[in-house]
Amino acid sequence: MGTINAINPSIDQTVRIFDTFYAYEQNVQAEEYDVVYSFFRSVFTTAEAAGNFTVALFRVATQSRVPVLNLLQQLEGQNQIELNITLAYYLNSIRSPATLLGVAQPTAINYYASRNVLL
C-alpha cells in the first residue's frame, strides 16, 4: 500500500525549510569531528556558532569530495571575517545560484533571460 506525504498547512513554509535544513545527518569519524569542532570553538565565542560551522564544513567536504581535514587546513590562520568569506564561497558552490550567501552586491542579471520574465 502506498503512502501520501501530505504537507501540514498549519506549518509555515519558513519553518518547514528550517526544519529540513537542520535535519541533515551524516556519519563522520569522531576524531575528525573533534578536530574540526575544537578549531571552530577556538575561533568563535559561542558553541552554537562553532557547531553550525562544523556541520557546514562537513557538508562542503561531502559535496565537494574533499577530505574535511584538507579543507580545515585551508581555514587555519584565518580570522572570523575571512572564515565567513571562505565558507560562503564553499557553501555557494554547492547551493542554488539563486540564493548566494555573503554577497554584498547583487549579481548582474542576464538581459536575455530577464526579458522573458512576465510581471
Backbone atoms as SQL, in Angstrom:
CREATE TABLE atoms (id INTEGER PRIMARY KEY, chain TEXT, resi INTEGER, resn TEXT, atom TEXT, x REAL, y REAL, z REAL);
INSERT INTO atoms VALUES
  (1, 'A', 1, 'MET', 'N', 0.835, -1.169, 0.000),
  (2, 'A', 1, 'MET', 'CA', 0.000, 0.000, 0.000),
  (3, 'A', 1, 'MET', 'C', 0.888, 1.243, 0.000),
  (4, 'A', 2, 'GLY', 'N', 0.577, 2.214, -0.816),
  (5, 'A', 2, 'GLY', 'CA', 1.363, 3.425, -0.916),
  (6, 'A', 2, 'GLY', 'C', 1.084, 4.394, 0.211),
  (7, 'A', 3, 'THR', 'N', 1.998, 5.338, 0.374),
  (8, 'A', 3, 'THR', 'CA', 1.815, 6.369, 1.386),
  (9, 'A', 3, 'THR', 'C', 1.734, 7.726, 0.704),
  (10, 'A', 4, 'ILE', 'N', 1.120, 8.648, 1.383),
  (11, 'A', 4, 'ILE', 'CA', 0.988, 10.011, 0.867),
  (12, 'A', 4, 'ILE', 'C', 1.721, 10.948, 1.815),
  (13, 'A', 5, 'ASN', 'N', 2.577, 11.762, 1.251),
  (14, 'A', 5, 'ASN', 'CA', 3.296, 12.762, 2.039),
  (15, 'A', 5, 'ASN', 'C', 2.510, 14.054, 2.012),
  (16, 'A', 6, 'ALA', 'N', 1.537, 14.160, 2.865),
  (17, 'A', 6, 'ALA', 'CA', 0.708, 15.359, 2.915),
  (18, 'A', 6, 'ALA', 'C', 1.419, 16.452, 3.695),
  (19, 'A', 7, 'ILE', 'N', 1.388, 17.657, 3.165),
  (20, 'A', 7, 'ILE', 'CA', 2.010, 18.805, 3.812),
  (21, 'A', 7, 'ILE', 'C', 1.020, 19.385, 4.805),
  (22, 'A', 8, 'ASN', 'N', 1.494, 19.635, 6.002),
  (23, 'A', 8, 'ASN', 'CA', 0.653, 20.229, 7.033),
  (24, 'A', 8, 'ASN', 'C', 0.524, 21.723, 6.755),
  (25, 'A', 9, 'PRO', 'N', -0.667, 22.210, 6.392),
  (26, 'A', 9, 'PRO', 'CA', -0.802, 23.631, 6.051),
  (27, 'A', 9, 'PRO', 'C', -0.666, 24.565, 7.247),
  (28, 'A', 10, 'SER', 'N', -0.725, 24.022, 8.463),
  (29, 'A', 10, 'SER', 'CA', -0.602, 24.892, 9.627),
  (30, 'A', 10, 'SER', 'C', 0.854, 25.244, 9.937),
  (31, 'A', 11, 'ILE', 'N', 1.803, 24.584, 9.281),
  (32, 'A', 11, 'ILE', 'CA', 3.227, 24.883, 9.483),
  (33, 'A', 11, 'ILE', 'C', 3.664, 25.876, 8.410),
  (34, 'A', 12, 'ASP', 'N', 4.282, 26.952, 8.836),
  (35, 'A', 12, 'ASP', 'CA', 4.754, 27.990, 7.930),
  (36, 'A', 12, 'ASP', 'C', 5.852, 27.425, 7.019),
  (37, 'A', 13, 'GLN', 'N', 5.942, 27.940, 5.803),
  (38, 'A', 13, 'GLN', 'CA', 6.933, 27.464, 4.838),
  (39, 'A', 13, 'GLN', 'C', 8.358, 27.685, 5.340),
  (40, 'A', 14, 'THR', 'N', 8.620, 28.805, 6.015),
  (41, 'A', 14, 'THR', 'CA', 9.971, 29.047, 6.524),
  (42, 'A', 14, 'THR', 'C', 10.337, 28.062, 7.613),
  (43, 'A', 15, 'VAL', 'N', 9.370, 27.686, 8.429),
  (44, 'A', 15, 'VAL', 'CA', 9.630, 26.684, 9.466),
  (45, 'A', 15, 'VAL', 'C', 9.943, 25.349, 8.819),
  (46, 'A', 16, 'ARG', 'N', 9.227, 25.015, 7.765),
  (47, 'A', 16, 'ARG', 'CA', 9.449, 23.755, 7.063),
  (48, 'A', 16, 'ARG', 'C', 10.852, 23.726, 6.456),
  (49, 'A', 17, 'ILE', 'N', 11.271, 24.820, 5.834),
  (50, 'A', 17, 'ILE', 'CA', 12.609, 24.893, 5.243),
  (51, 'A', 17, 'ILE', 'C', 13.667, 24.807, 6.327),
  (52, 'A', 18, 'PHE', 'N', 13.465, 25.514, 7.425),
  (53, 'A', 18, 'PHE', 'CA', 14.406, 25.489, 8.542),
  (54, 'A', 18, 'PHE', 'C', 14.550, 24.069, 9.095),
  (55, 'A', 19, 'ASP', 'N', 13.411, 23.383, 9.257),
  (56, 'A', 19, 'ASP', 'CA', 13.448, 22.028, 9.797),
  (57, 'A', 19, 'ASP', 'C', 14.158, 21.059, 8.860),
  (58, 'A', 20, 'THR', 'N', 13.940, 21.187, 7.549),
  (59, 'A', 20, 'THR', 'CA', 14.609, 20.282, 6.626),
  (60, 'A', 20, 'THR', 'C', 16.100, 20.594, 6.534),
  (61, 'A', 21, 'PHE', 'N', 16.477, 21.862, 6.701),
  (62, 'A', 21, 'PHE', 'CA', 17.897, 22.218, 6.661),
  (63, 'A', 21, 'PHE', 'C', 18.638, 21.607, 7.847),
  (64, 'A', 22, 'TYR', 'N', 18.042, 21.680, 9.027),
  (65, 'A', 22, 'TYR', 'CA', 18.709, 21.172, 10.220),
  (66, 'A', 22, 'TYR', 'C', 18.457, 19.692, 10.457),
  (67, 'A', 23, 'ALA', 'N', 17.723, 19.020, 9.568),
  (68, 'A', 23, 'ALA', 'CA', 17.522, 17.581, 9.682),
  (69, 'A', 23, 'ALA', 'C', 18.639, 16.818, 8.972),
  (70, 'A', 24, 'TYR', 'N', 19.707, 17.495, 8.633),
  (71, 'A', 24, 'TYR', 'CA', 20.846, 16.906, 7.929),
  (72, 'A', 24, 'TYR', 'C', 21.568, 15.919, 8.843),
  (73, 'A', 25, 'GLU', 'N', 21.815, 14.724, 8.333),
  (74, 'A', 25, 'GLU', 'CA', 22.542, 13.705, 9.095),
  (75, 'A', 25, 'GLU', 'C', 23.670, 13.155, 8.248),
  (76, 'A', 26, 'GLN', 'N', 24.794, 12.884, 8.918),
  (77, 'A', 26, 'GLN', 'CA', 25.955, 12.320, 8.240),
  (78, 'A', 26, 'GLN', 'C', 26.788, 11.584, 9.274),
  (79, 'A', 27, 'ASN', 'N', 27.317, 10.445, 8.898),
  (80, 'A', 27, 'ASN', 'CA', 28.211, 9.706, 9.787),
  (81, 'A', 27, 'ASN', 'C', 29.644, 10.153, 9.516),
  (82, 'A', 28, 'VAL', 'N', 30.305, 10.621, 10.568),
  (83, 'A', 28, 'VAL', 'CA', 31.686, 11.083, 10.446),
  (84, 'A', 28, 'VAL', 'C', 32.520, 10.427, 11.531),
  (85, 'A', 29, 'GLN', 'N', 33.811, 10.452, 11.332),
  (86, 'A', 29, 'GLN', 'CA', 34.732, 9.931, 12.337),
  (87, 'A', 29, 'GLN', 'C', 34.742, 10.871, 13.535),
  (88, 'A', 30, 'ALA', 'N', 34.714, 10.299, 14.725),
  (89, 'A', 30, 'ALA', 'CA', 34.678, 11.115, 15.949),
  (90, 'A', 30, 'ALA', 'C', 35.922, 11.978, 16.073),
  (91, 'A', 31, 'GLU', 'N', 37.062, 11.445, 15.657),
  (92, 'A', 31, 'GLU', 'CA', 38.312, 12.200, 15.766),
  (93, 'A', 31, 'GLU', 'C', 38.280, 13.428, 14.850),
  (94, 'A', 32, 'GLU', 'N', 37.776, 13.237, 13.620),
  (95, 'A', 32, 'GLU', 'CA', 37.698, 14.361, 12.692),
  (96, 'A', 32, 'GLU', 'C', 36.729, 15.420, 13.200),
  (97, 'A', 33, 'TYR', 'N', 35.593, 14.976, 13.727),
  (98, 'A', 33, 'TYR', 'CA', 34.620, 15.925, 14.256),
  (99, 'A', 33, 'TYR', 'C', 35.224, 16.725, 15.402),
  (100, 'A', 34, 'ASP', 'N', 35.932, 16.050, 16.302),
  (101, 'A', 34, 'ASP', 'CA', 36.539, 16.739, 17.442),
  (102, 'A', 34, 'ASP', 'C', 37.568, 17.768, 16.994),
  (103, 'A', 35, 'VAL', 'N', 38.359, 17.421, 15.972),
  (104, 'A', 35, 'VAL', 'CA', 39.375, 18.352, 15.473),
  (105, 'A', 35, 'VAL', 'C', 38.716, 19.584, 14.863),
  (106, 'A', 36, 'VAL', 'N', 37.701, 19.367, 14.020),
  (107, 'A', 36, 'VAL', 'CA', 37.038, 20.482, 13.348),
  (108, 'A', 36, 'VAL', 'C', 36.282, 21.339, 14.361),
  (109, 'A', 37, 'TYR', 'N', 35.542, 20.702, 15.264),
  (110, 'A', 37, 'TYR', 'CA', 34.766, 21.453, 16.249),
  (111, 'A', 37, 'TYR', 'C', 35.679, 22.254, 17.177),
  (112, 'A', 38, 'SER', 'N', 36.779, 21.663, 17.616),
  (113, 'A', 38, 'SER', 'CA', 37.684, 22.391, 18.515),
  (114, 'A', 38, 'SER', 'C', 38.326, 23.577, 17.803),
  (115, 'A', 39, 'PHE', 'N', 38.597, 23.441, 16.502),
  (116, 'A', 39, 'PHE', 'CA', 39.135, 24.581, 15.757),
  (117, 'A', 39, 'PHE', 'C', 38.127, 25.723, 15.737),
  (118, 'A', 40, 'PHE', 'N', 36.874, 25.428, 15.375),
  (119, 'A', 40, 'PHE', 'CA', 35.858, 26.474, 15.313),
  (120, 'A', 40, 'PHE', 'C', 35.529, 27.008, 16.701),
  (121, 'A', 41, 'ARG', 'N', 35.629, 26.177, 17.717),
  (122, 'A', 41, 'ARG', 'CA', 35.373, 26.631, 19.094),
  (123, 'A', 41, 'ARG', 'C', 36.450, 27.614, 19.531),
  (124, 'A', 42, 'SER', 'N', 37.679, 27.440, 19.037),
  (125, 'A', 42, 'SER', 'CA', 38.753, 28.368, 19.389),
  (126, 'A', 42, 'SER', 'C', 38.615, 29.698, 18.658),
  (127, 'A', 43, 'VAL', 'N', 37.899, 29.699, 17.522),
  (128, 'A', 43, 'VAL', 'CA', 37.755, 30.916, 16.735),
  (129, 'A', 43, 'VAL', 'C', 36.521, 31.714, 17.150),
  (130, 'A', 44, 'PHE', 'N', 35.396, 31.009, 17.350),
  (131, 'A', 44, 'PHE', 'CA', 34.138, 31.682, 17.654),
  (132, 'A', 44, 'PHE', 'C', 33.878, 31.697, 19.155),
  (133, 'A', 45, 'THR', 'N', 33.040, 32.632, 19.581),
  (134, 'A', 45, 'THR', 'CA', 32.793, 32.797, 21.015),
  (135, 'A', 45, 'THR', 'C', 31.694, 31.886, 21.543),
  (136, 'A', 46, 'THR', 'N', 30.779, 31.431, 20.679),
  (137, 'A', 46, 'THR', 'CA', 29.679, 30.589, 21.154),
  (138, 'A', 46, 'THR', 'C', 29.806, 29.175, 20.609),
  (139, 'A', 47, 'ALA', 'N', 29.288, 28.241, 21.391),
  (140, 'A', 47, 'ALA', 'CA', 29.300, 26.841, 20.969),
  (141, 'A', 47, 'ALA', 'C', 28.361, 26.615, 19.793),
  (142, 'A', 48, 'GLU', 'N', 27.277, 27.385, 19.726),
  (143, 'A', 48, 'GLU', 'CA', 26.319, 27.229, 18.631),
  (144, 'A', 48, 'GLU', 'C', 26.943, 27.612, 17.287),
  (145, 'A', 49, 'ALA', 'N', 27.682, 28.711, 17.257),
  (146, 'A', 49, 'ALA', 'CA', 28.349, 29.125, 16.021),
  (147, 'A', 49, 'ALA', 'C', 29.390, 28.093, 15.605),
  (148, 'A', 50, 'ALA', 'N', 30.142, 27.588, 16.572),
  (149, 'A', 50, 'ALA', 'CA', 31.151, 26.570, 16.270),
  (150, 'A', 50, 'ALA', 'C', 30.500, 25.301, 15.728),
  (151, 'A', 51, 'GLY', 'N', 29.379, 24.904, 16.301),
  (152, 'A', 51, 'GLY', 'CA', 28.669, 23.718, 15.824),
  (153, 'A', 51, 'GLY', 'C', 28.114, 23.903, 14.428),
  (154, 'A', 52, 'ASN', 'N', 27.548, 25.080, 14.154),
  (155, 'A', 52, 'ASN', 'CA', 26.999, 25.344, 12.819),
  (156, 'A', 52, 'ASN', 'C', 28.091, 25.353, 11.757),
  (157, 'A', 53, 'PHE', 'N', 29.220, 25.953, 12.058),
  (158, 'A', 53, 'PHE', 'CA', 30.316, 25.977, 11.098),
  (159, 'A', 53, 'PHE', 'C', 30.927, 24.591, 10.924),
  (160, 'A', 54, 'THR', 'N', 30.926, 23.788, 11.975),
  (161, 'A', 54, 'THR', 'CA', 31.432, 22.419, 11.872),
  (162, 'A', 54, 'THR', 'C', 30.566, 21.606, 10.921),
  (163, 'A', 55, 'VAL', 'N', 29.254, 21.694, 11.095),
  (164, 'A', 55, 'VAL', 'CA', 28.336, 20.977, 10.207),
  (165, 'A', 55, 'VAL', 'C', 28.484, 21.477, 8.774),
  (166, 'A', 56, 'ALA', 'N', 28.622, 22.788, 8.599),
  (167, 'A', 56, 'ALA', 'CA', 28.776, 23.354, 7.258),
  (168, 'A', 56, 'ALA', 'C', 30.035, 22.834, 6.585),
  (169, 'A', 57, 'LEU', 'N', 31.125, 22.729, 7.328),
  (170, 'A', 57, 'LEU', 'CA', 32.373, 22.246, 6.736),
  (171, 'A', 57, 'LEU', 'C', 32.258, 20.779, 6.342),
  (172, 'A', 58, 'PHE', 'N', 31.599, 19.970, 7.156),
  (173, 'A', 58, 'PHE', 'CA', 31.402, 18.568, 6.791),
  (174, 'A', 58, 'PHE', 'C', 30.489, 18.446, 5.576),
  (175, 'A', 59, 'ARG', 'N', 29.505, 19.316, 5.468),
  (176, 'A', 59, 'ARG', 'CA', 28.623, 19.305, 4.296),
  (177, 'A', 59, 'ARG', 'C', 29.402, 19.644, 3.033),
  (178, 'A', 60, 'VAL', 'N', 30.233, 20.662, 3.117),
  (179, 'A', 60, 'VAL', 'CA', 31.035, 21.072, 1.966),
  (180, 'A', 60, 'VAL', 'C', 32.002, 19.955, 1.586),
  (181, 'A', 61, 'ALA', 'N', 32.615, 19.327, 2.564),
  (182, 'A', 61, 'ALA', 'CA', 33.561, 18.248, 2.291),
  (183, 'A', 61, 'ALA', 'C', 32.872, 17.077, 1.599),
  (184, 'A', 62, 'THR', 'N', 31.666, 16.764, 2.026),
  (185, 'A', 62, 'THR', 'CA', 30.926, 15.664, 1.408),
  (186, 'A', 62, 'THR', 'C', 30.545, 16.000, -0.022),
  (187, 'A', 63, 'GLN', 'N', 30.016, 17.197, -0.242),
  (188, 'A', 63, 'GLN', 'CA', 29.565, 17.594, -1.573),
  (189, 'A', 63, 'GLN', 'C', 30.724, 17.759, -2.555),
  (190, 'A', 64, 'SER', 'N', 31.845, 18.295, -2.081),
  (191, 'A', 64, 'SER', 'CA', 32.979, 18.539, -2.975),
  (192, 'A', 64, 'SER', 'C', 33.936, 17.357, -3.053),
  (193, 'A', 65, 'ARG', 'N', 33.697, 16.341, -2.223),
  (194, 'A', 65, 'ARG', 'CA', 34.527, 15.125, -2.185),
  (195, 'A', 65, 'ARG', 'C', 35.990, 15.446, -1.874),
  (196, 'A', 66, 'VAL', 'N', 36.168, 16.390, -0.981),
  (197, 'A', 66, 'VAL', 'CA', 37.494, 16.756, -0.479),
  (198, 'A', 66, 'VAL', 'C', 37.520, 16.375, 0.991),
  (199, 'A', 67, 'PRO', 'N', 38.580, 15.727, 1.468),
  (200, 'A', 67, 'PRO', 'CA', 38.629, 15.386, 2.895),
  (201, 'A', 67, 'PRO', 'C', 38.485, 16.626, 3.776),
  (202, 'A', 68, 'VAL', 'N', 37.727, 16.475, 4.841),
  (203, 'A', 68, 'VAL', 'CA', 37.407, 17.607, 5.704),
  (204, 'A', 68, 'VAL', 'C', 38.663, 18.199, 6.343),
  (205, 'A', 69, 'LEU', 'N', 39.646, 17.379, 6.632),
  (206, 'A', 69, 'LEU', 'CA', 40.878, 17.901, 7.238),
  (207, 'A', 69, 'LEU', 'C', 41.687, 18.732, 6.247),
  (208, 'A', 70, 'ASN', 'N', 41.571, 18.430, 4.947),
  (209, 'A', 70, 'ASN', 'CA', 42.221, 19.268, 3.940),
  (210, 'A', 70, 'ASN', 'C', 41.560, 20.643, 3.878),
  (211, 'A', 71, 'LEU', 'N', 40.230, 20.664, 3.957),
  (212, 'A', 71, 'LEU', 'CA', 39.525, 21.950, 3.989),
  (213, 'A', 71, 'LEU', 'C', 39.873, 22.736, 5.245),
  (214, 'A', 72, 'LEU', 'N', 39.960, 22.031, 6.357),
  (215, 'A', 72, 'LEU', 'CA', 40.296, 22.696, 7.619),
  (216, 'A', 72, 'LEU', 'C', 41.691, 23.300, 7.557),
  (217, 'A', 73, 'GLN', 'N', 42.591, 22.624, 6.893),
  (218, 'A', 73, 'GLN', 'CA', 43.957, 23.130, 6.762),
  (219, 'A', 73, 'GLN', 'C', 43.972, 24.464, 6.010),
  (220, 'A', 74, 'GLN', 'N', 43.070, 24.614, 5.039),
  (221, 'A', 74, 'GLN', 'CA', 42.981, 25.874, 4.302),
  (222, 'A', 74, 'GLN', 'C', 42.420, 26.998, 5.169),
  (223, 'A', 75, 'LEU', 'N', 41.611, 26.631, 6.170),
  (224, 'A', 75, 'LEU', 'CA', 40.971, 27.640, 7.013),
  (225, 'A', 75, 'LEU', 'C', 41.833, 28.093, 8.182),
  (226, 'A', 76, 'GLU', 'N', 42.807, 27.297, 8.555),
  (227, 'A', 76, 'GLU', 'CA', 43.629, 27.640, 9.717),
  (228, 'A', 76, 'GLU', 'C', 44.389, 28.936, 9.470),
  (229, 'A', 77, 'GLY', 'N', 44.453, 29.768, 10.488),
  (230, 'A', 77, 'GLY', 'CA', 45.148, 31.041, 10.394),
  (231, 'A', 77, 'GLY', 'C', 44.263, 32.188, 9.923),
  (232, 'A', 78, 'GLN', 'N', 42.987, 31.918, 9.659),
  (233, 'A', 78, 'GLN', 'CA', 42.085, 32.979, 9.233),
  (234, 'A', 78, 'GLN', 'C', 41.293, 33.498, 10.427),
  (235, 'A', 79, 'ASN', 'N', 40.938, 34.777, 10.375),
  (236, 'A', 79, 'ASN', 'CA', 40.090, 35.335, 11.432),
  (237, 'A', 79, 'ASN', 'C', 38.620, 35.073, 11.087),
  (238, 'A', 80, 'GLN', 'N', 37.696, 35.578, 11.910),
  (239, 'A', 80, 'GLN', 'CA', 36.270, 35.295, 11.717),
  (240, 'A', 80, 'GLN', 'C', 35.741, 35.817, 10.385),
  (241, 'A', 81, 'ILE', 'N', 36.159, 36.991, 9.997),
  (242, 'A', 81, 'ILE', 'CA', 35.672, 37.567, 8.738),
  (243, 'A', 81, 'ILE', 'C', 36.167, 36.755, 7.548),
  (244, 'A', 82, 'GLU', 'N', 37.446, 36.408, 7.558),
  (245, 'A', 82, 'GLU', 'CA', 37.990, 35.596, 6.473),
  (246, 'A', 82, 'GLU', 'C', 37.344, 34.212, 6.442),
  (247, 'A', 83, 'LEU', 'N', 37.045, 33.652, 7.621),
  (248, 'A', 83, 'LEU', 'CA', 36.347, 32.358, 7.676),
  (249, 'A', 83, 'LEU', 'C', 34.961, 32.462, 7.073),
  (250, 'A', 84, 'ASN', 'N', 34.242, 33.523, 7.401),
  (251, 'A', 84, 'ASN', 'CA', 32.909, 33.721, 6.831),
  (252, 'A', 84, 'ASN', 'C', 32.956, 33.824, 5.312),
  (253, 'A', 85, 'ILE', 'N', 33.922, 34.552, 4.794),
  (254, 'A', 85, 'ILE', 'CA', 34.047, 34.720, 3.344),
  (255, 'A', 85, 'ILE', 'C', 34.401, 33.388, 2.683),
  (256, 'A', 86, 'THR', 'N', 35.338, 32.665, 3.254),
  (257, 'A', 86, 'THR', 'CA', 35.756, 31.390, 2.677),
  (258, 'A', 86, 'THR', 'C', 34.630, 30.369, 2.711),
  (259, 'A', 87, 'LEU', 'N', 33.935, 30.261, 3.841),
  (260, 'A', 87, 'LEU', 'CA', 32.839, 29.309, 3.922),
  (261, 'A', 87, 'LEU', 'C', 31.663, 29.734, 3.049),
  (262, 'A', 88, 'ALA', 'N', 31.424, 31.026, 2.895),
  (263, 'A', 88, 'ALA', 'CA', 30.383, 31.482, 1.974),
  (264, 'A', 88, 'ALA', 'C', 30.723, 31.050, 0.554),
  (265, 'A', 89, 'TYR', 'N', 32.000, 31.134, 0.190),
  (266, 'A', 89, 'TYR', 'CA', 32.431, 30.686, -1.138),
  (267, 'A', 89, 'TYR', 'C', 32.151, 29.194, -1.312),
  (268, 'A', 90, 'TYR', 'N', 32.549, 28.392, -0.328),
  (269, 'A', 90, 'TYR', 'CA', 32.343, 26.946, -0.429),
  (270, 'A', 90, 'TYR', 'C', 30.854, 26.586, -0.421),
  (271, 'A', 91, 'LEU', 'N', 30.083, 27.220, 0.449),
  (272, 'A', 91, 'LEU', 'CA', 28.654, 26.921, 0.510),
  (273, 'A', 91, 'LEU', 'C', 27.928, 27.369, -0.757),
  (274, 'A', 92, 'ASN', 'N', 28.354, 28.486, -1.340),
  (275, 'A', 92, 'ASN', 'CA', 27.733, 28.939, -2.580),
  (276, 'A', 92, 'ASN', 'C', 28.017, 27.983, -3.735),
  (277, 'A', 93, 'SER', 'N', 29.135, 27.266, -3.664),
  (278, 'A', 93, 'SER', 'CA', 29.455, 26.330, -4.745),
  (279, 'A', 93, 'SER', 'C', 28.553, 25.098, -4.722),
  (280, 'A', 94, 'ILE', 'N', 27.930, 24.798, -3.576),
  (281, 'A', 94, 'ILE', 'CA', 27.054, 23.623, -3.504),
  (282, 'A', 94, 'ILE', 'C', 25.581, 24.008, -3.403),
  (283, 'A', 95, 'ARG', 'N', 25.275, 25.284, -3.401),
  (284, 'A', 95, 'ARG', 'CA', 23.887, 25.757, -3.287),
  (285, 'A', 95, 'ARG', 'C', 23.354, 26.179, -4.646),
  (286, 'A', 96, 'SER', 'N', 22.097, 26.523, -4.660),
  (287, 'A', 96, 'SER', 'CA', 21.469, 27.051, -5.859),
  (288, 'A', 96, 'SER', 'C', 22.028, 28.444, -6.139),
  (289, 'A', 97, 'PRO', 'N', 22.292, 28.772, -7.393),
  (290, 'A', 97, 'PRO', 'CA', 22.795, 30.111, -7.700),
  (291, 'A', 97, 'PRO', 'C', 21.779, 31.222, -7.423),
  (292, 'A', 98, 'ALA', 'N', 20.536, 30.852, -7.158),
  (293, 'A', 98, 'ALA', 'CA', 19.520, 31.851, -6.860),
  (294, 'A', 98, 'ALA', 'C', 19.647, 32.396, -5.448),
  (295, 'A', 99, 'THR', 'N', 20.314, 31.667, -4.563),
  (296, 'A', 99, 'THR', 'CA', 20.472, 32.097, -3.173),
  (297, 'A', 99, 'THR', 'C', 21.946, 32.079, -2.815),
  (298, 'A', 100, 'LEU', 'N', 22.586, 33.199, -2.923),
  (299, 'A', 100, 'LEU', 'CA', 24.006, 33.288, -2.628),
  (300, 'A', 100, 'LEU', 'C', 24.218, 33.857, -1.231),
  (301, 'A', 101, 'LEU', 'N', 25.129, 33.259, -0.491),
  (302, 'A', 101, 'LEU', 'CA', 25.462, 33.713, 0.853),
  (303, 'A', 101, 'LEU', 'C', 26.602, 34.714, 0.807),
  (304, 'A', 102, 'GLY', 'N', 26.528, 35.719, 1.646),
  (305, 'A', 102, 'GLY', 'CA', 27.642, 36.642, 1.818),
  (306, 'A', 102, 'GLY', 'C', 27.926, 37.534, 0.629),
  (307, 'A', 103, 'VAL', 'N', 26.979, 37.725, -0.253),
  (308, 'A', 103, 'VAL', 'CA', 27.186, 38.575, -1.416),
  (309, 'A', 103, 'VAL', 'C', 26.598, 39.944, -1.112),
  (310, 'A', 104, 'ALA', 'N', 27.458, 40.957, -1.053),
  (311, 'A', 104, 'ALA', 'CA', 27.012, 42.293, -0.692),
  (312, 'A', 104, 'ALA', 'C', 26.400, 43.020, -1.882),
  (313, 'A', 105, 'GLN', 'N', 26.842, 42.715, -3.079),
  (314, 'A', 105, 'GLN', 'CA', 26.325, 43.379, -4.260),
  (315, 'A', 105, 'GLN', 'C', 25.459, 42.397, -5.043),
  (316, 'A', 106, 'PRO', 'N', 24.368, 42.872, -5.592),
  (317, 'A', 106, 'PRO', 'CA', 23.539, 41.960, -6.388),
  (318, 'A', 106, 'PRO', 'C', 24.286, 41.497, -7.626),
  (319, 'A', 107, 'THR', 'N', 23.997, 40.288, -8.039),
  (320, 'A', 107, 'THR', 'CA', 24.649, 39.747, -9.223),
  (321, 'A', 107, 'THR', 'C', 24.051, 40.382, -10.474),
  (322, 'A', 108, 'ALA', 'N', 24.835, 40.427, -11.522),
  (323, 'A', 108, 'ALA', 'CA', 24.376, 41.013, -12.774),
  (324, 'A', 108, 'ALA', 'C', 23.331, 40.095, -13.405),
  (325, 'A', 109, 'ILE', 'N', 22.241, 40.670, -13.820),
  (326, 'A', 109, 'ILE', 'CA', 21.144, 39.908, -14.399),
  (327, 'A', 109, 'ILE', 'C', 21.398, 39.708, -15.885),
  (328, 'A', 110, 'ASN', 'N', 21.173, 38.509, -16.351),
  (329, 'A', 110, 'ASN', 'CA', 21.296, 38.211, -17.770),
  (330, 'A', 110, 'ASN', 'C', 20.123, 38.871, -18.497),
  (331, 'A', 111, 'TYR', 'N', 20.435, 39.765, -19.410),
  (332, 'A', 111, 'TYR', 'CA', 19.395, 40.523, -20.097),
  (333, 'A', 111, 'TYR', 'C', 18.435, 39.605, -20.854),
  (334, 'A', 112, 'TYR', 'N', 18.980, 38.625, -21.554),
  (335, 'A', 112, 'TYR', 'CA', 18.151, 37.774, -22.404),
  (336, 'A', 112, 'TYR', 'C', 17.243, 36.860, -21.584),
  (337, 'A', 113, 'ALA', 'N', 17.691, 36.453, -20.427),
  (338, 'A', 113, 'ALA', 'CA', 16.839, 35.628, -19.564),
  (339, 'A', 113, 'ALA', 'C', 15.798, 36.478, -18.858),
  (340, 'A', 114, 'SER', 'N', 16.163, 37.687, -18.443),
  (341, 'A', 114, 'SER', 'CA', 15.244, 38.523, -17.677),
  (342, 'A', 114, 'SER', 'C', 14.155, 39.142, -18.556),
  (343, 'A', 115, 'ARG', 'N', 14.405, 39.322, -19.798),
  (344, 'A', 115, 'ARG', 'CA', 13.379, 39.924, -20.654),
  (345, 'A', 115, 'ARG', 'C', 12.223, 38.971, -20.912),
  (346, 'A', 116, 'ASN', 'N', 12.415, 37.673, -20.654),
  (347, 'A', 116, 'ASN', 'CA', 11.362, 36.692, -20.839),
  (348, 'A', 116, 'ASN', 'C', 10.500, 36.508, -19.605),
  (349, 'A', 117, 'VAL', 'N', 10.822, 37.212, -18.549),
  (350, 'A', 117, 'VAL', 'CA', 10.059, 37.091, -17.301),
  (351, 'A', 117, 'VAL', 'C', 8.861, 38.032, -17.366),
  (352, 'A', 118, 'LEU', 'N', 7.685, 37.465, -17.129),
  (353, 'A', 118, 'LEU', 'CA', 6.470, 38.276, -17.131),
  (354, 'A', 118, 'LEU', 'C', 6.183, 38.758, -15.721),
  (355, 'A', 119, 'LEU', 'N', 5.816, 40.010, -15.581),
  (356, 'A', 119, 'LEU', 'CA', 5.482, 40.570, -14.277),
  (357, 'A', 119, 'LEU', 'C', 4.005, 40.603, -14.081);
